[in-house]
Amino acid sequence: MKKINELALANAVGITSALLMLVLTGSGRMGFYSEVMRTMMQRHMFYGPSFTGLFGGMIEAFVLSFAFTYAVAWFYNKLNK
């Protein structure tokens, strides 16, 4: 079976997560997903409605998504030998 490129997959998922944080924040500021924005402020340590809070939330989303995806892909490749 083919191996998964852990680094490429983790980067893709991390970037997607950070961009989704940006989109949800923009939508929340326009009033569409304001409840989601409030929930993100409760669940994410570095997220907030300000620019620095958004930047911190995007970094947090990237790091957590990257680490989890890399670990899952690495484990998959180890089982797939």
Order of alpha helices (4+ residues) and beta strands (2+ residues): alpha-alpha-alpha
